[in-house]
Amino acid sequence: MDTGELLDDNDAVGLADLVRQGTVKPIEILDAVIARIQERDPALHAFVATRFEAARAEAEGVLPDGPLRGVPFAVKDLACDVAGMVSTHGSRLFADAVAERDGELATRYRRAGLVIVGKTNTPEFGKNASTEPLLHGPSRNPWRTTHSTGGSSGGSAAAVAGGMLPAAHANDGGGSIRIPAACCGLFGLKPSRGRVPDDHGLSALAYPLAMAHAVTRTVRDSAALLDVAAGPVAGEPYATLPMPAAGSFLAALDTAPGRLRIGFATASVDGTPAHPAAVRAVERTAALLAELGHRVEEGAPVWDGPATGRALGQVMAAATNTQIDDRLAELGRELREDDLEPFTRVIRENTVGMRGQDLVRALQTVVRIGREVAPFFETHDVWLSPTLGVPVPELGVLDTSNPASMYAHAAKMTWFTSVFNVSGLPAASVPAGFDEAGLPVAIQLTGRLGAEAELLRLSAQLEEAAPWPGQAPWPTGPAGG
């Protein structure tokens, strides 16, 4: 089988099936992926570190007999440790940090038979909706290399949309799975709070808001990877959510969604319309869902937008400040001028003196926002909205050396995403065509806590009715390079 066709024609589930059937060997798939990375990553800069020789040794050895045995996989360089690899979090402060052992997620990925090939680019501490860290430089969008991949899982999105491999790890504290998925034309599901465990405890306060999962070309890959990652660790602080009645998220896709009550909106909570291409995408999707038999009507949850942003920022900043302090203690020195990017430094200066009472109030706001959003889902099964309020930005628009500009632009990127980190509800970004410039547009589907199976089934129904490319043409996308 031609190696290009092998990667272009198969998702992760498909590749695992080929390995199971004996049609191809894991090392053949891995060599095809390595060749793709070597060919395409110089232009896209998805990866910050690779482990090709170690991966080859694993692929040629005895891999665990898991559901994704022999499938190459990439891990985002943020909150997911891989033994012997850098864990920089996109920050110069951690430039030489190397993980001593696998974190919980890497352990689960290996147990499933996945072969980890490298770590992908991320903005510093995930604090940017575009992946342009000073430490590693920007990742570039495969659809147009002058544009952003989104953030903070932008390196993973570039790798998958760039055709280097079918799926990659990602995590989401304010939209960081869904925004890159939207920018790069991929499927990206943020799971419910408590569905996937915290990887290593560094973000204990942020964990109620930030959830790990993946960006993928297909819905079924997202379901299969959620089967791998979901489930508690002993001592978890949040209740374990039940698995689907089918026994797994992948098996749940064998059943079509029932007739769902779907509300839709095209404006942010304060009434500001999304960009026209996103509005059209939502309207097209609403019409398609009605044709598919769902009850579709205009409607949206209501929440306190400014309070949501403040609470999210305070809780996440407290976790980052602790991480910075712990690193400085480990290094035995004070913070230096070039340790942090200007935007991160401003966040730190604004929050490092936060009192315990302030943090308690932020966490109380997290609970309040969740209760404000919840009543909508008593009368609706799903909310349909844009994923992004703005078109895919050019590189440099979200420039961390200009904090004032960052604050102005970043909020627009998270109009529709961050509230579901605060409320803990599952939300998926689904590709929905392209804008006039040839750049991807996406819609977001949000459901009740624990309703990932329902969102996956509905997304798969859209995938069948209105298929998306899954990766950009190479060497350049239709919008140019």
LOTI-418997 format. One record per residue (C-alpha): residue number from 0; residue in three letters; chain; z, y, x. Coordinates in nm, 4 decimals. Example, Ala and Ser with C-alpha at 12.3 -4.5 7.8 and 13.67 -1.06 7.14 Angstrom:
! residues 2
R   k   r c       zz       yy       xx
R   0 ALA A   0.7800  -0.4500   1.2300
R   1 SER A   0.7140  -0.1060   1.3670
END
This chain:
! residues 481
R   k   r c       zz       yy       xx
R   0 MET A   0.0000   0.0000   0.0000
R   1 ASP A  -0.0901   0.3472   0.1303
R   2 THR A   0.2282   0.5242   0.2360
R   3 GLY A   0.1253   0.8496   0.0687
R   4 GLU A   0.0635   0.6727  -0.2608
R   5 LEU A   0.3909   0.4845  -0.2188
R   6 LEU A   0.5876   0.8091  -0.2245
R   7 ASP A   0.3681   1.0036  -0.4647
R   8 ASP A   0.3414   0.7304  -0.7280
R   9 ASN A   0.7014   0.6060  -0.7361
R  10 ASP A   1.0346   0.7616  -0.8141
R  11 ALA A   1.3601   0.6204  -0.6747
R  12 VAL A   1.3942   0.3608  -0.9494
R  13 GLY A   1.0343   0.2572  -0.8931
R  14 LEU A   1.0831   0.2230  -0.5172
R  15 ALA A   1.3948   0.0110  -0.5723
R  16 ASP A   1.1958  -0.2127  -0.8063
R  17 LEU A   0.9294  -0.2613  -0.5379
R  18 VAL A   1.1968  -0.3581  -0.2849
R  19 ARG A   1.3560  -0.5980  -0.5328
R  20 GLN A   1.0193  -0.7612  -0.5994
R  21 GLY A   0.9478  -0.7955  -0.2279
R  22 THR A   0.6354  -0.5797  -0.2564
R  23 VAL A   0.7560  -0.3425   0.0171
R  24 LYS A   1.0389  -0.3478   0.2671
R  25 PRO A   1.3025  -0.0733   0.2961
R  26 ILE A   1.1831   0.0090   0.6483
R  27 GLU A   0.8301   0.0705   0.5185
R  28 ILE A   0.9572   0.3197   0.2631
R  29 LEU A   1.1825   0.4842   0.5186
R  30 ASP A   0.9024   0.5212   0.7729
R  31 ALA A   0.6863   0.6842   0.5039
R  32 VAL A   0.9677   0.9281   0.4223
R  33 ILE A   1.0283   1.0094   0.7896
R  34 ALA A   0.6564   1.0774   0.8361
R  35 ARG A   0.6610   1.3099   0.5341
R  36 ILE A   0.9649   1.4970   0.6635
R  37 GLN A   0.8074   1.5398   1.0060
R  38 GLU A   0.4860   1.6631   0.8465
R  39 ARG A   0.6236   1.8974   0.5812
R  40 ASP A   0.9701   2.0118   0.6785
R  41 PRO A   0.8499   2.2551   0.9468
R  42 ALA A   0.6900   2.4577   0.6657
R  43 LEU A   0.9633   2.4141   0.4046
R  44 HIS A   1.2825   2.3849   0.6110
R  45 ALA A   1.4639   2.1605   0.3667
R  46 PHE A   1.6664   1.9744   0.6300
R  47 VAL A   1.9309   2.1002   0.8714
R  48 ALA A   2.0000   1.7606   1.0330
R  49 THR A   1.8457   1.4126   1.0286
R  50 ARG A   1.9591   1.0626   1.1284
R  51 PHE A   1.6290   0.8785   1.1522
R  52 GLU A   1.7239   0.6150   1.4095
R  53 ALA A   2.0513   0.5289   1.2372
R  54 ALA A   1.8654   0.5105   0.9057
R  55 ARG A   1.6041   0.2798   1.0597
R  56 ALA A   1.8772   0.0485   1.1831
R  57 GLU A   2.0254   0.0353   0.8336
R  58 ALA A   1.6895  -0.0204   0.6644
R  59 GLU A   1.6062  -0.3072   0.8986
R  60 GLY A   1.9507  -0.4604   0.8591
R  61 VAL A   2.1347  -0.5995   0.5571
R  62 LEU A   2.1690  -0.3261   0.2974
R  63 PRO A   2.4170  -0.3544   0.0096
R  64 ASP A   2.2549  -0.5221  -0.2894
R  65 GLY A   2.2948  -0.2173  -0.5104
R  66 PRO A   2.0683  -0.0787  -0.7825
R  67 LEU A   1.8844   0.1565  -0.5425
R  68 ARG A   1.8656  -0.0692  -0.2379
R  69 GLY A   1.6253   0.0571   0.0258
R  70 VAL A   1.5601   0.4003  -0.1273
R  71 PRO A   1.5829   0.6933   0.1210
R  72 PHE A   1.8125   0.9746   0.0126
R  73 ALA A   1.9229   1.3153   0.1403
R  74 VAL A   2.2651   1.4775   0.1149
R  75 LYS A   2.3289   1.8483   0.0764
R  76 ASP A   2.5257   2.0002   0.3651
R  77 LEU A   2.8042   2.1194   0.1364
R  78 ALA A   3.1053   1.9215   0.0120
R  79 CYS A   2.9572   1.5811   0.0916
R  80 ASP A   3.0569   1.4347   0.4268
R  81 VAL A   2.8415   1.1801   0.6091
R  82 ALA A   3.0065   1.0140   0.9080
R  83 GLY A   2.8723   1.1451   1.2386
R  84 MET A   2.6726   1.4264   1.0795
R  85 VAL A   2.7357   1.7999   1.0698
R  86 SER A   2.9300   1.9467   0.7788
R  87 THR A   2.8475   2.3137   0.8252
R  88 HIS A   2.8626   2.4297   0.4618
R  89 GLY A   2.5851   2.6665   0.5708
R  90 SER A   2.8344   2.8732   0.7717
R  91 ARG A   2.8452   2.9729   1.1373
R  92 LEU A   3.2203   2.9180   1.1241
R  93 PHE A   3.1502   2.5456   1.0776
R  94 ALA A   2.8377   2.5262   1.2940
R  95 ASP A   2.9782   2.2533   1.5184
R  96 ALA A   3.1875   2.0673   1.2581
R  97 VAL A   3.1076   1.6951   1.2427
R  98 ALA A   3.2401   1.4578   0.9770
R  99 GLU A   3.4520   1.1729   1.1094
R 100 ARG A   3.3975   0.9529   0.8051
R 101 ASP A   3.1940   0.9267   0.4879
R 102 GLY A   3.3258   1.1139   0.1868
R 103 GLU A   3.3641   0.9442  -0.1488
R 104 LEU A   3.0137   1.0296  -0.2667
R 105 ALA A   2.8421   0.9124   0.0519
R 106 THR A   3.0398   0.5904   0.0225
R 107 ARG A   2.9129   0.5403  -0.3311
R 108 TYR A   2.5552   0.6230  -0.2335
R 109 ARG A   2.5622   0.3678   0.0489
R 110 ARG A   2.7189   0.1062  -0.1792
R 111 ALA A   2.4204   0.1519  -0.4129
R 112 GLY A   2.1875   0.0644  -0.1246
R 113 LEU A   2.0628   0.4164  -0.0593
R 114 VAL A   1.9618   0.5006   0.2974
R 115 ILE A   2.0780   0.8495   0.3969
R 116 VAL A   1.8124   1.0189   0.6111
R 117 GLY A   1.9632   1.3628   0.6617
R 118 LYS A   2.1435   1.6688   0.5320
R 119 THR A   1.9767   1.9536   0.3462
R 120 ASN A   2.0062   2.3301   0.3715
R 121 THR A   2.2542   2.5363   0.1694
R 122 PRO A   2.3624   2.9017   0.1613
R 123 GLU A   2.6980   2.9792   0.3193
R 124 PHE A   2.9671   2.7980   0.1160
R 125 GLY A   2.7151   2.7793  -0.1704
R 126 LYS A   2.7730   3.1478  -0.2488
R 127 ASN A   2.4091   3.2450  -0.3031
R 128 ALA A   2.1617   3.1581  -0.5784
R 129 SER A   1.8992   3.1422  -0.3016
R 130 THR A   1.9101   2.9198   0.0075
R 131 GLU A   1.8802   3.1685   0.2948
R 132 PRO A   2.1778   3.1146   0.5295
R 133 LEU A   2.1933   3.3007   0.8587
R 134 LEU A   2.2994   2.9791   1.0329
R 135 HIS A   1.9894   2.7764   0.9464
R 136 GLY A   1.7372   3.0214   0.8013
R 137 PRO A   1.5706   3.0031   0.4592
R 138 SER A   1.4341   2.7036   0.2760
R 139 ARG A   1.0892   2.7708   0.1292
R 140 ASN A   0.9579   2.6886  -0.2148
R 141 PRO A   0.6842   2.4205  -0.2057
R 142 TRP A   0.5024   2.5967  -0.4899
R 143 ARG A   0.4806   2.9196  -0.2877
R 144 THR A   0.6426   2.9395   0.0520
R 145 THR A   0.7121   3.3127   0.0289
R 146 HIS A   0.9518   3.2406  -0.2579
R 147 SER A   1.3029   3.1071  -0.2943
R 148 THR A   1.4003   2.7485  -0.3667
R 149 GLY A   1.7042   2.8770  -0.5542
R 150 GLY A   2.0570   2.7928  -0.4531
R 151 SER A   2.2798   2.6569  -0.3591
R 152 SER A   2.1070   2.3152  -0.3543
R 153 GLY A   1.7813   2.4713  -0.2387
R 154 GLY A   1.7286   2.2455   0.0610
R 155 SER A   1.7523   1.9364  -0.1557
R 156 ALA A   1.5117   2.0888  -0.4084
R 157 ALA A   1.2602   2.1749  -0.1343
R 158 ALA A   1.2757   1.8189  -0.0003
R 159 VAL A   1.2128   1.6617  -0.3405
R 160 ALA A   0.9545   1.9089  -0.4745
R 161 GLY A   0.7872   1.9000  -0.1341
R 162 GLY A   0.7222   1.5279  -0.1727
R 163 MET A   0.9466   1.4205   0.1139
R 164 LEU A   1.1593   1.1867  -0.0959
R 165 PRO A   1.2150   1.1223  -0.4676
R 166 ALA A   1.5711   1.2514  -0.5118
R 167 ALA A   1.8522   1.4241  -0.3248
R 168 HIS A   2.2208   1.5005  -0.3670
R 169 ALA A   2.3156   1.8418  -0.5061
R 170 ASN A   2.6214   2.0144  -0.6472
R 171 ASP A   2.6770   2.2938  -0.8950
R 172 GLY A   2.9546   2.5541  -0.9142
R 173 GLY A   2.7690   2.8230  -1.1091
R 174 GLY A   2.4178   2.6822  -1.1501
R 175 SER A   2.3553   2.5344  -0.8054
R 176 ILE A   2.1852   2.2176  -0.9331
R 177 ARG A   2.0048   2.3774  -1.2260
R 178 ILE A   1.8802   2.6940  -1.0518
R 179 PRO A   1.7022   2.5124  -0.7643
R 180 ALA A   1.5658   2.2563  -1.0093
R 181 ALA A   1.4237   2.5406  -1.2164
R 182 CYS A   1.2776   2.7208  -0.9150
R 183 CYS A   1.1110   2.4050  -0.7821
R 184 GLY A   0.9942   2.2318  -1.0998
R 185 LEU A   1.2485   1.9478  -1.0912
R 186 PHE A   1.4971   1.7872  -1.3263
R 187 GLY A   1.8570   1.8835  -1.2555
R 188 LEU A   2.1616   1.7700  -1.4520
R 189 LYS A   2.5083   1.9188  -1.4021
R 190 PRO A   2.7512   1.6544  -1.5285
R 191 SER A   3.0583   1.7148  -1.7413
R 192 ARG A   3.3851   1.8123  -1.5831
R 193 GLY A   3.5536   1.4954  -1.4590
R 194 ARG A   3.2394   1.2786  -1.4634
R 195 VAL A   3.1893   1.2673  -1.0845
R 196 PRO A   3.4867   1.2845  -0.8441
R 197 ASP A   3.5570   1.5625  -0.5987
R 198 ASP A   3.4292   1.4492  -0.2603
R 199 HIS A   3.7095   1.5338  -0.0216
R 200 GLY A   3.9606   1.7684  -0.1791
R 201 LEU A   3.8615   2.0814   0.0139
R 202 SER A   3.7746   2.2566  -0.3106
R 203 ALA A   4.0722   2.1465  -0.5189
R 204 LEU A   4.0801   2.4692  -0.7204
R 205 ALA A   3.7026   2.4889  -0.7523
R 206 TYR A   3.6736   2.1280  -0.8677
R 207 PRO A   3.7209   2.2105  -1.2372
R 208 LEU A   3.4066   2.4229  -1.2041
R 209 ALA A   3.1868   2.2542  -0.9422
R 210 MET A   3.0325   1.9137  -1.0100
R 211 ALA A   2.8177   1.6945  -0.7870
R 212 HIS A   2.5010   1.5092  -0.8812
R 213 ALA A   2.1319   1.5366  -0.7809
R 214 VAL A   1.7917   1.6974  -0.8187
R 215 THR A   1.5166   1.4514  -0.9103
R 216 ARG A   1.1528   1.4312  -1.0117
R 217 THR A   1.2230   1.2071  -1.3095
R 218 VAL A   1.4907   1.1824  -1.5748
R 219 ARG A   1.5464   0.8121  -1.5117
R 220 ASP A   1.6275   0.8787  -1.1459
R 221 SER A   1.8951   1.1252  -1.2569
R 222 ALA A   2.0381   0.8620  -1.4912
R 223 ALA A   2.0368   0.5940  -1.2206
R 224 LEU A   2.2070   0.8227  -0.9681
R 225 LEU A   2.4689   0.9251  -1.2228
R 226 ASP A   2.5504   0.5565  -1.2691
R 227 VAL A   2.6082   0.5422  -0.8929
R 228 ALA A   2.8231   0.8564  -0.8642
R 229 ALA A   3.0228   0.8532  -1.1881
R 230 GLY A   3.3694   0.7094  -1.2207
R 231 PRO A   3.7207   0.7980  -1.1139
R 232 VAL A   3.9051   0.7817  -0.7865
R 233 ALA A   4.2666   0.6726  -0.8073
R 234 GLY A   4.4829   0.9762  -0.8654
R 235 GLU A   4.2068   1.1974  -1.0066
R 236 PRO A   4.3516   1.5021  -1.1867
R 237 TYR A   4.1074   1.4841  -1.4776
R 238 ALA A   4.0671   1.2246  -1.7487
R 239 THR A   3.7933   0.9672  -1.6963
R 240 LEU A   3.5054   1.0133  -1.9385
R 241 PRO A   3.3763   0.6962  -2.1050
R 242 MET A   3.0446   0.5492  -2.0023
R 243 PRO A   2.7651   0.5359  -2.2625
R 244 ALA A   2.7753   0.2617  -2.5229
R 245 ALA A   2.4757   0.1025  -2.3478
R 246 GLY A   2.6950   0.0445  -2.0422
R 247 SER A   2.5033   0.2748  -1.8077
R 248 PHE A   2.3152   0.6025  -1.8220
R 249 LEU A   1.9934   0.4325  -1.7155
R 250 ALA A   2.0261   0.1736  -1.9929
R 251 ALA A   2.0966   0.4545  -2.2396
R 252 LEU A   1.7382   0.5740  -2.1899
R 253 ASP A   1.6138   0.2592  -2.3645
R 254 THR A   1.7253   0.4177  -2.6920
R 255 ALA A   1.5459   0.7228  -2.8289
R 256 PRO A   1.7644   1.0177  -2.9299
R 257 GLY A   1.8491   1.0400  -3.2958
R 258 ARG A   1.7697   1.3455  -3.5031
R 259 LEU A   1.9673   1.6163  -3.3251
R 260 ARG A   2.0839   1.9579  -3.4430
R 261 ILE A   1.9487   2.1981  -3.1818
R 262 GLY A   2.0137   2.5696  -3.1612
R 263 PHE A   1.8043   2.7888  -2.9342
R 264 ALA A   1.8138   3.1384  -2.7888
R 265 THR A   1.6073   3.3396  -2.5433
R 266 ALA A   1.8531   3.6173  -2.4564
R 267 SER A   2.1739   3.6268  -2.2547
R 268 VAL A   2.5110   3.6488  -2.4270
R 269 ASP A   2.4947   4.0299  -2.4100
R 270 GLY A   2.1530   4.0309  -2.5790
R 271 THR A   1.9323   4.0900  -2.2744
R 272 PRO A   1.6077   3.8914  -2.3114
R 273 ALA A   1.5050   3.6480  -2.0395
R 274 HIS A   1.1764   3.7116  -1.8607
R 275 PRO A   0.8709   3.6599  -2.0869
R 276 ALA A   0.7590   3.3281  -1.9347
R 277 ALA A   1.1058   3.1818  -1.9920
R 278 VAL A   1.1079   3.3107  -2.3501
R 279 ARG A   0.7731   3.1444  -2.4150
R 280 ALA A   0.8954   2.8208  -2.2562
R 281 VAL A   1.1975   2.8085  -2.4878
R 282 GLU A   0.9841   2.8845  -2.7915
R 283 ARG A   0.7310   2.6132  -2.6965
R 284 THR A   1.0085   2.3633  -2.6411
R 285 ALA A   1.1761   2.4515  -2.9709
R 286 ALA A   0.8483   2.3931  -3.1531
R 287 LEU A   0.7940   2.0633  -2.9724
R 288 LEU A   1.1443   1.9429  -3.0517
R 289 ALA A   1.0866   2.0243  -3.4177
R 290 GLU A   0.7632   1.8213  -3.4076
R 291 LEU A   0.9615   1.5342  -3.2572
R 292 GLY A   1.1855   1.5343  -3.5639
R 293 HIS A   1.4884   1.7345  -3.4576
R 294 ARG A   1.6476   2.0072  -3.6678
R 295 VAL A   1.5828   2.3239  -3.4685
R 296 GLU A   1.7087   2.6720  -3.5505
R 297 GLU A   1.7949   2.9935  -3.3739
R 298 GLY A   2.1564   3.0113  -3.2667
R 299 ALA A   2.3781   3.0401  -2.9621
R 300 PRO A   2.7390   3.0010  -2.8532
R 301 VAL A   2.9319   3.3218  -2.7986
R 302 TRP A   3.1576   3.3896  -2.5030
R 303 ASP A   3.3038   3.6755  -2.2991
R 304 GLY A   3.0380   3.7191  -2.0308
R 305 PRO A   3.2204   3.9581  -1.7942
R 306 ALA A   3.5415   3.7541  -1.8104
R 307 THR A   3.3455   3.4386  -1.7335
R 308 GLY A   3.2008   3.5901  -1.4167
R 309 ARG A   3.5353   3.7258  -1.2993
R 310 ALA A   3.7211   3.3987  -1.3550
R 311 LEU A   3.4512   3.1920  -1.1885
R 312 GLY A   3.4448   3.4248  -0.8892
R 313 GLN A   3.8220   3.4279  -0.8451
R 314 VAL A   3.8710   3.0529  -0.8693
R 315 MET A   3.5826   2.9728  -0.6363
R 316 ALA A   3.6852   3.2449  -0.3886
R 317 ALA A   4.0391   3.1086  -0.3700
R 318 ALA A   3.9007   2.7688  -0.2690
R 319 THR A   3.6657   2.9210  -0.0101
R 320 ASN A   3.9383   3.1396   0.1390
R 321 THR A   4.1578   2.8330   0.1817
R 322 GLN A   3.8717   2.6467   0.3473
R 323 ILE A   3.8161   2.9366   0.5892
R 324 ASP A   4.1874   2.9616   0.6704
R 325 ASP A   4.2120   2.5875   0.7344
R 326 ARG A   3.9119   2.6022   0.9671
R 327 LEU A   4.0584   2.8927   1.1632
R 328 ALA A   4.3864   2.7039   1.1963
R 329 GLU A   4.1941   2.4017   1.3232
R 330 LEU A   4.0134   2.6184   1.5809
R 331 GLY A   4.3348   2.8003   1.6727
R 332 ARG A   4.1923   3.1508   1.6504
R 333 GLU A   4.1419   3.4553   1.4285
R 334 LEU A   3.8311   3.5313   1.2252
R 335 ARG A   3.5497   3.6854   1.4296
R 336 GLU A   3.2911   3.9357   1.3174
R 337 ASP A   3.0028   3.6878   1.3328
R 338 ASP A   3.1862   3.3956   1.1679
R 339 LEU A   3.0876   3.4945   0.8138
R 340 GLU A   2.7858   3.6525   0.6498
R 341 PRO A   2.8416   4.0038   0.5094
R 342 PHE A   2.8417   3.8880   0.1472
R 343 THR A   3.0972   3.6137   0.2156
R 344 ARG A   3.3100   3.8614   0.4090
R 345 VAL A   3.3115   4.1015   0.1128
R 346 ILE A   3.4141   3.8192  -0.1209
R 347 ARG A   3.6931   3.7271   0.1170
R 348 GLU A   3.8150   4.0843   0.1616
R 349 ASN A   3.8204   4.1336  -0.2153
R 350 THR A   4.0151   3.8149  -0.2882
R 351 VAL A   4.2127   3.7027   0.0185
R 352 GLY A   4.5163   3.8921  -0.1079
R 353 MET A   4.4946   3.7421  -0.4565
R 354 ARG A   4.8392   3.6824  -0.6038
R 355 GLY A   4.9402   3.3561  -0.7640
R 356 GLN A   4.9596   3.5341  -1.0985
R 357 ASP A   4.5986   3.6479  -1.0643
R 358 LEU A   4.4817   3.2952  -1.0008
R 359 VAL A   4.6817   3.1620  -1.2948
R 360 ARG A   4.5214   3.4215  -1.5208
R 361 ALA A   4.1749   3.3229  -1.3929
R 362 LEU A   4.2465   2.9584  -1.4724
R 363 GLN A   4.3752   3.0616  -1.8152
R 364 THR A   4.0466   3.2454  -1.8687
R 365 VAL A   3.8591   2.9259  -1.7772
R 366 VAL A   4.0404   2.7515  -2.0633
R 367 ARG A   3.9801   3.0424  -2.3024
R 368 ILE A   3.6059   3.0546  -2.2337
R 369 GLY A   3.5808   2.6821  -2.2954
R 370 ARG A   3.7446   2.7282  -2.6324
R 371 GLU A   3.5129   3.0173  -2.7182
R 372 VAL A   3.2038   2.8075  -2.6473
R 373 ALA A   3.3219   2.4864  -2.8137
R 374 PRO A   3.2836   2.5841  -3.1846
R 375 PHE A   2.9039   2.6083  -3.1463
R 376 PHE A   2.8954   2.2396  -3.0606
R 377 GLU A   3.0825   2.1494  -3.3777
R 378 THR A   2.7724   2.2474  -3.5771
R 379 HIS A   2.5054   2.1751  -3.3130
R 380 ASP A   2.4467   1.8808  -3.0825
R 381 VAL A   2.2474   2.0716  -2.8194
R 382 TRP A   2.1848   2.4286  -2.7153
R 383 LEU A   1.8375   2.5152  -2.5821
R 384 SER A   1.8054   2.8219  -2.3586
R 385 PRO A   1.6203   2.9388  -2.0493
R 386 THR A   1.7630   2.8114  -1.7219
R 387 LEU A   1.6861   3.1358  -1.5383
R 388 GLY A   1.6878   3.4857  -1.6807
R 389 VAL A   1.4420   3.6044  -1.4159
R 390 PRO A   1.1278   3.4669  -1.2473
R 391 VAL A   1.1600   3.2719  -0.9214
R 392 PRO A   1.2496   3.5463  -0.6695
R 393 GLU A   1.0822   3.6095  -0.3388
R 394 LEU A   1.2763   3.5285  -0.0256
R 395 GLY A   1.4836   3.8296   0.0770
R 396 VAL A   1.5663   3.9494  -0.2736
R 397 LEU A   1.9017   3.7714  -0.2544
R 398 ASP A   1.9893   3.8973   0.0936
R 399 THR A   2.3499   3.8285   0.1927
R 400 SER A   2.3400   4.1107   0.4488
R 401 ASN A   2.3287   4.3514   0.1528
R 402 PRO A   2.6300   4.2668  -0.0667
R 403 ALA A   2.5616   4.5402  -0.3238
R 404 SER A   2.2099   4.4100  -0.3830
R 405 MET A   2.3443   4.0548  -0.3947
R 406 TYR A   2.5845   4.1384  -0.6755
R 407 ALA A   2.3066   4.3143  -0.8689
R 408 HIS A   2.0556   4.0293  -0.8455
R 409 ALA A   2.2744   3.7185  -0.8396
R 410 ALA A   2.4273   3.7786  -1.1822
R 411 LYS A   2.0824   3.7635  -1.3436
R 412 MET A   2.0221   3.4234  -1.1852
R 413 THR A   2.3298   3.2793  -1.3574
R 414 TRP A   2.3070   3.4356  -1.7038
R 415 PHE A   2.2634   3.0973  -1.8685
R 416 THR A   2.4244   2.8597  -1.6205
R 417 SER A   2.7703   2.9687  -1.5042
R 418 VAL A   2.9392   2.9534  -1.8440
R 419 PHE A   2.8941   2.5772  -1.8464
R 420 ASN A   3.0738   2.5457  -1.5148
R 421 VAL A   3.3615   2.7390  -1.6657
R 422 SER A   3.3563   2.5405  -1.9917
R 423 GLY A   3.2913   2.2078  -1.8172
R 424 LEU A   3.0069   2.1079  -2.0493
R 425 PRO A   2.7057   1.9093  -1.9233
R 426 ALA A   2.3789   2.0990  -1.8877
R 427 ALA A   2.0329   2.0012  -1.7651
R 428 SER A   1.7421   2.2086  -1.6347
R 429 VAL A   1.4122   2.0639  -1.7548
R 430 PRO A   1.0700   2.1722  -1.6197
R 431 ALA A   0.8726   2.3613  -1.8846
R 432 GLY A   0.5472   2.4797  -1.7280
R 433 PHE A   0.4569   2.7713  -1.5053
R 434 ASP A   0.4447   3.1485  -1.5235
R 435 GLU A   0.1394   3.3691  -1.4658
R 436 ALA A   0.1992   3.3544  -1.0891
R 437 GLY A   0.1896   2.9740  -1.0872
R 438 LEU A   0.5640   2.9379  -1.0256
R 439 PRO A   0.7816   2.6926  -1.2206
R 440 VAL A   0.9621   2.7817  -1.5422
R 441 ALA A   1.2444   2.5757  -1.6909
R 442 ILE A   1.4563   2.5393  -2.0004
R 443 GLN A   1.8212   2.4344  -2.0154
R 444 LEU A   1.9719   2.1778  -2.2521
R 445 THR A   2.3503   2.1841  -2.2986
R 446 GLY A   2.5670   1.9388  -2.4901
R 447 ARG A   2.9255   1.8506  -2.5673
R 448 LEU A   3.1689   1.7301  -2.3033
R 449 GLY A   3.0720   1.3774  -2.2040
R 450 ALA A   2.7296   1.3931  -2.3726
R 451 GLU A   2.5199   1.3282  -2.0600
R 452 ALA A   2.3540   1.0234  -2.2181
R 453 GLU A   2.2400   1.2334  -2.5132
R 454 LEU A   2.1004   1.5048  -2.2835
R 455 LEU A   1.9249   1.2455  -2.0676
R 456 ARG A   1.7650   1.0810  -2.3724
R 457 LEU A   1.6480   1.4166  -2.5080
R 458 SER A   1.5158   1.5195  -2.1652
R 459 ALA A   1.3296   1.1892  -2.1329
R 460 GLN A   1.1744   1.2498  -2.4732
R 461 LEU A   1.0487   1.5888  -2.3505
R 462 GLU A   0.9306   1.4309  -2.0249
R 463 GLU A   0.7160   1.1877  -2.2215
R 464 ALA A   0.5857   1.4476  -2.4654
R 465 ALA A   0.5191   1.7215  -2.2086
R 466 PRO A   0.5074   1.5636  -1.8585
R 467 TRP A   0.5689   1.7741  -1.5495
R 468 PRO A   0.4185   1.7304  -1.1999
R 469 GLY A   0.7422   1.6410  -1.0212
R 470 GLN A   0.6233   1.7799  -0.6889
R 471 ALA A   0.4020   2.0577  -0.5589
R 472 PRO A   0.0533   1.9903  -0.4218
R 473 TRP A   0.0300   1.9750  -0.0457
R 474 PRO A  -0.0415   2.1513   0.1900
R 475 THR A   0.0144   2.4457  -0.0438
R 476 GLY A   0.0835   2.4859  -0.4112
R 477 PRO A  -0.1639   2.6466  -0.6518
R 478 ALA A   0.0091   2.9797  -0.6003
R 479 GLY A  -0.0671   2.9805  -0.2291
R 480 GLY A   0.1477   2.9538   0.0805
END
